[in-house]
C-alpha cells in the first residue's frame, strides 16, 4: 500500500503539464497507476553508462557538459561523429526518462519555487529541455535526422513496455511532438515515421493513449498521409468513438474524454467514410440519450465539419430530432441544477464603523449599536452559466448548419423529404440560443425567456414524435425532466415510467424547474 501510494503521489505531482486535458488525464493516470501490479522498484530502467557515476543519474549532470558536443554536432559547428552522438543519447540522455531519481523528485529546500513548478517530478523538465536544447537545435540535417531516428527507437521502447507510467506518458508525448527537418528548424510538419508508433500506442495503457491521440490529430491536420494510413486512422478512431462502456480501470469521465478526442480526429479527417460509417457512428452518439452533453456536442460539431450527401442508411430527420432533444435536455438540466443551487446569501453590509461591528448592517432609522427590530432578509442567489449553455447549443447548431460551405445536416437534406422538418428545428433552435446571449442578468426573467423558447421547440418535437430520434434524458439519474409533456409524450416511444409525472421546464402549463 505504501509503495502504491508513492506511485500515486508521483503521478499527482506530475500532472501540471497536461494542459487543457488535465482533469480527464489525471483520472486516467491515477487509474493506470492503480492497475500497476508491480511495485516501483520492478519497473524497467534503462542503464546509464558509466553506471558508477552518481552525477550521470541526474538530468543536469548527464546532459549539460556531456551534451555540449552533441549540440554542436546538431548545429553543424563540429564534424558529426555517429558513435559519439549515439553514445550520448542512448547511454546518458534517454535513460534519464526512466530513472527513479527523475521520476520522483524532492527538493532539498521545500521553498524551492522552481522545484514546485516541476510538481514533484523532473520528467516534465527532461522533456522540455530535450525538445528545446536538442531537437530544437537541429540545424544540420544529417545529425537532426539521426536524432529523430534514435528518439523514435528509445521512446517507443519506453512508451510500450513496462516502465513507470510517468515515463511512458512523457515518451509518448515526445513521440507526438517530433517533427521533420526544415531550415531554420520549425515544428510545422510532423515526423512521418512517428505516426506508426503513435498508432501502436493506441493499444497501450491510458497514459500512453492520451498523447498518442493528440499526436495523431496533429498528423491528420498537418501531415501528408497515405491512403492506407488514413484508412487505418479512420478504423481506429471509429472503434474508440463507438466504445460506450469504459474498459476496466478507466473512469467514465476519462472514457468520455478519450471518445471526444477520437471524434475530433474523425472531424479532422473530413470524410463520411466509404460506407458512411463515420456518419453512422456520429448519429448513433446523437441518438443515444446516455451520451454526455460534451460528447453529444462533439458529435454534432464533427457532423457539421464534414461535407456529405447522406445515404439512405442515415435518417437525417432523426439526427435533427436528436439534436433538438439534446438541446432541450441539456438546457433543462442546467435550469434544474441552477434551481437546486439557489442559496441564501447574507445581505450587503455597511462594513465596520463607529458602533457598527464587522459584518453588521444598519437598517433604516437604526442607531449604531442598537439591535434591529427586524433581521434583514437574506438575498436569494442563483448560479446559472449562460456561457456554458450557449456554447452547448451553438455546437449542436453547427451539426445542423455546418461549419463551412456545403457542410452539415441541412445541406445534406437539401431537396429531400427531411428538409422541411430540419429547417423547422433550426428555426426553433435559434430563439433558444438567443435567450442565452447574456443580455438578461435577472435569473427569473432569463429563465422565462428560455422556457418560452424551449416550449416552442418542445411543441415541434411533440408534433413529430413518430420520428425515431433521441429519447428524453433523465437529470442526474432522476426522472425525465419533460415527463408527459416531453416531445415523445406519455404515449410516445420515449417518455414512459417515472418520468411521466415529472415537471417539464418547457411545459408552460406546469411549474418550471420545480
N, C-alpha and C positions, 0 to 999 in steps of 0.2 A: 504493500500500500504506500509506503514511504517513497519507494522508487517511482511508482506510477504518478504520485503527486508531484514529484520533482519534474517529471516529464511534462505534466500539465502546466506547471509554472513556467517551464521553458517555452511552451507554446504560447501561453498567455503573454509572456514577456516579449515575444517576437511579432505580435500582430500589428504593430503600429504602421508597418509598411504595406498593409494590404489595400489601402486606398478606399475607393467607394464601395468595394465589396467586402469591407472589413467585418461587418456584423455576421453576414452569412458565412464567410470564410472561417470566422472564429468558431462558429458552431461545427463546421465540417472538420476543422483541425482538431478540436477537442475530441470529437467522436473518433477520428482516426487514431489519435494517441491512446484513447481509451481501449481501442481494439488491439493495440500492440501487446502481444503476449510476452515478448522478450524484454527483460529489464534493460536499462540504458547501457549497461556495460557490454551487452551482447549485440548491440547494433554494430554493423560493419564500419570499418575505419580504414581509410587509405593510408598507406605507410609513407612517412616523411623520411627523406634522405638528406643529410645524415640523421639517423634516428636518436643519437645520444646527445644532441644539442638542444636544450630546452628553448633557446631563442627561436628555433625553427618551428616550434609548436605554437607560434603566436603570429598573427597576421602581419603586424608591423615588422617584427624581426625577420620574418620569412620573405617578405616581398619588397621592402623599401631598398635596402642596399643590394641584396641578391637580384632584385628585379630591374636594376638600373640598366644592365646590358641588354636585357630583353626589350625594354622600352626604346633604347637606342636603335636596336635592330628594326623594331616596328616603325620608327620614324625615318629609317633609312640613313641614319648618321654613321653607322658602322656596318661592316660586312655581316651578312646573315649566315650564322653557323647553326645548322639544323640540330646537331647533337646538343649544343649548349642551350639552345632555345627550348627544345623538347624537355630536356632535363629539368630546367627551372619550373616549367608549368606542371609537368607530370609528377615531379618528386617534391616540389615545395608549395606551389600555389594551390593547385586543385585539392590536395589533401586537406588544406585549411578548412574547407567546407564540411569536413566530416569529423573534425577533432572536437572532443568534449569541451576543451578549453575555450573554443569559439562558439559552440552551440549554446552553452550557458555561461554567462559572464557576470561576475560580481565585482564591482569596482572596489578598490581599497578605500576610497573616500566616498561614503554614501551620498555626499552632496555634489558629486561629480555630475554636472549637468549634461555633458556630452555623453557619458555612460547612460544616463537616464533616457536620453534620446534614443539610444540603441535598444532600450527596452529589455535588458536582461540577456541579450544575445548579440554576439558580434557578427552573425551571419548577414544581417542587412548591410552592415558596413563592408563586409567582404564583397558582397555582390556589387554594391555601388562603386567601390573603388576598382574592382576588376573591370567593370564596364567603362568607367571613365579613364583610368590610368593605363589600361592595356588595350582593350577593344577600341576605345576612343582615340588611341594614338596610332592607329593603323594607316600610316601614310604610304608605306611600302607594300605593294600588292602581294608579293611572294610571302612575306612574313605574316601579313594580315590573313591571307587565305590559309596559311599553315595554322595560325592560332584558331581560326574558326574550326578547322578540322579537329584539332586537339580538344577544343572545348566541346564539340559535339560528342566525341567519344567519352570524355570524362563525365559530362553532365548527364548523358544518357545512362551511364553506369550508376551514378548516384540516384537519379530520379526513379529508376525502375528496379532497384534492388534494396536490400534490407539495411538501409542507412536510417539515421534518425529522421523522423517526419519533417523537422525544420530544414534539415539538409536537403531532403528530397524536394521540398517546396522551392527552396532557393535555386536548386539545379534546374527545375522545370521553368522557373521564372527566367533564368538566364537563357535557356533554350528558346523561350518565347520572344526574347529581345534581340537575338542575333540577327545581324543584317549583312547584306552583300557589300563588297568593296566598292568604294567610289572615291573620287578625288575632287575636293577635300572630303574627309570622312563624314558621312551623313547617314543617320539611321532612317533612311527613306524607303528602302526596299528590303523586305525580309529575306533572310538567307534561305534559298530554296531547299538546301539539304536539311534544314531543321524541321520542315513540315512532316516528313515521315516519322521522325522521332516524336513529335508532338502528337501525332495520330496514335502512336503506340501508348503514349501517356494516358489516353482516354480510358484504357483498360486497367489503370493503376488505381491507387488509393485516392481519396477525395482531394487531399492537399496537393496532389500532382495534377489532377484533372483541372483544378481551378485555373492555374496559369496556362495550362495547355489550351483551354478554351479561349482565353484571351489571345494567345499567340496564333491560334488557327484563325480567329476573326481578323487579325492583322494581315495574315497571309491572303485571306479571301479578299480583303479590301485593297491591299497594296501589292500583292504578289502577282506573278504570272503563272496561273495554274493550268496544268494539262487537263484534258477532258476526263481522264481516268482519276485524277486527283479530285476534281470537282464531284465526280460520282461517289468517290469514297467518303468525302466530307459530307455530302448530302445524306448518304445512308447512315453515317454515324450520328449526325445531328437529329435525324428523324427518330432514330432509336432512343436517344436521350430525351427528346421533347415528348415522346409518346409514353414514356415510363411514368405512370401515375403513382405507383407505390414506391416509397423510398427503400433502397436496399438496407439491409441490417446495419445498424450503427450510424445511419445518416438521419439528421433531424428533418422534419417536414419543411421547415423554412429553408434549410440548406438545399434540400432537394428541389424545392420550388425555384431557388436562385439558379441552380445549375440548369434546370429546364429553360429558364428565361435566357441564359447565355446561349444555349443551343438554338433557340428561336431567333436570337439576334444574328447568329451565323447564317441561318436559313434566309433571313431577310437580306443579308448582305450578298448571298449567292444570287438572289433575284430571280429564281426560276420556280415555276409552279410544279416542276417535276415532269418526267416523261409521261407518267400515268396519273398526273395530278396528285401525287402522294403528298406533296407539301401542302396543297390546299386542303386535302382530306385531314391531315394532322392538325392544321391550324383551326379549321372549322370544328373539329371534334373538341378541341380545347374550349372554343367559344360556347359550344352547345352543352358543355359539362358544368352543371351548377356547383360542383365541388371545386372548380378552378378558382384560385385566389384572384382578387382584383388585379394584382400586378401581373399574374400570369395571363389573365384574360386580356388585359391591356397590351401586353407584349404580343400576343397572338393577333390582336386587331391591328396593331402598328405594322406587324410583318405582312399581313394581308394587304394593307394599304400601300406597301412599298413594292409589291410585286405586280408586274404587268401580265395580265392573263385574260383569256376568254374562258369562262367556266365551262367545263364539260358537263354532260348530262348527269354524271355521278354526284355533282355538287349541287345541293339545294340552296340557291342564293337567298331566297326568302327566309329560309330557316336561319341562315347565318345573320341576316339583318335582324330577324326577330331576336336572336340570341344577344346581339349587340345591344338592342334596346332593353332587353330584360336585364342584362348585366349593368347597364346604366342605372336602371331603377333600383336594382338590388344594392349596388354599391353606394348609391346616394342615400337610400333608406337606411342602410347600415350605419352610415356616418351620422345621419339625423338621430337615429336611436341612440347611438353612442354619445352624441352631444347631450341629449336629454338625460342620459344616465350620469354624465359627468357634471351636470349642473351642481354648483357648490355655493353655499352661503359665505360670502366674503365680508369681513368687518367693514363698516362704513369708513369713509375717509376721516382722518384725524386732523386736529388743528396743530398737532405737534406739542412739544414741551414749551411752556411759557410760565409767566407768573401765576402760580396757583393751579396750573394745569400740568398734570403728570404726563409722561410719555405714553402715547397710545390712547389718551383720553380725548373726547370730543365735546366741545361746548354746544349745548342746544340753545336755540333762540331764547333770550331772556334769562339764561342761566348764569349765575355769578361764578367766577373762578373758585374752585374748592367746594362748591355746593353740589350735592348729589342730584342727578337729574330725576325729574318726576317720572319720565318715561324713557326706557332704554332705547337707543337708536336701533332701528330695524336693520338687519343685515341686508346686503346687496346681493341679488341673485346674479351669478355669473355663469355663462355658458361657453364652452370651448368647442368651436366648430371651425374647421380649416376649409375655407372656400378654395384655397390654392390647391389642396390635395384633391378635393372633389372635382374641381375643374380640370386638373391635369389628367385624371382618370377619364373624364367624359371626352376630352379632346382626343385622347389616344383611341378611344372607341370610335369617335367620329372619323378619325383617319382611316379606320378599316372600311368605312362606307365610302368616303370621298376620295381616298388615296392621298398619298403624299407627293405625287408628281403627275404629270400628264399621262392619261391612259392607264392609271393605276386605280386600284380599289374596287369594291364590290359594285358600286353604282355604275362605273364604266363597264364592268363585265356584264352587267344586266341590261345594258342599253339595247332596246329593241326586243326584249324578251318579256314573257308573261310576269316576271318578277319585278319589272321596273317600277310599276305604279306603287306597289307596297313599299318598296325600298325608298322611293322618293318621299313617301309619307313618313316613314321612320326618320329620315333625315330632317324633314320639316319640323317634326315634333321634338326632335332631339336638340335643335338649335336654341329654342327658348330655355330649355333646362340648363344648357351651358351658359347662356346669357345671365340667368338668375344667379350664377355663381361667379360673376365677374368681379366681386369685391367692392362694388359701389355702395351696397347696402350694409351697414355695420350693425344695425339693430337685429338681434337674432330672431325675434318673433316675426318681424317684417320679412327678413331673409327667408325664414322657414316657410312663411305663407307663399312667397313667390315661387320657391322651389316646389312646394306641394301643388300649386296650381299648374305649373309647367309639367310636373310629373304625372298629374292626373290626366292631362291630355294625352300623353304618351301611353299611359296605362289603358286608357279607353281604346286607343288604336290597337293595342295588343289583344284586348278583350274581344274586339270585333273581328279579329283574325286568329282566334285561339285554335283553329284547326291546323295551323302551320306547326310542324314538328320541331320547334326550336327549344331553347333553353328553358328549363322549369324554374320557378321561383326558388331562391336560396334562403335557407334559414340564417338568422343573425347569430353568430357566436354559438352555433349548435342548438339554438332555440327554435321556435316555430317560424314559419314563413311570415315575413313582415306584411305580405299582401293578403293573406287569408282568402276568404270567399270572394273578395273584390279584386284579387290578383288577375293578371292577364289571362290565366287559364280558367279561372272561375272554379267554384266548388264542384261543378260537374265536369270540368275540363280534365285534361290529361295530367296536369301537373300540380294542382293545389293539394287537395286531399288531407285526411288525417287531422292532426292537431292544429295545422296551420289554417284550417277553415274558419276558425273563430278569431284569429289574430287580427289586431288593428292594422290597417294599411295606411302608411303615411301619405299615400297618394289618392286615397279614397276620401273625398271631401265630405262624405256623409258620416264619417267616423272621426273620433278624436285622433288627430295626427300625432304619431310618435309616442303614444302613451302605452 
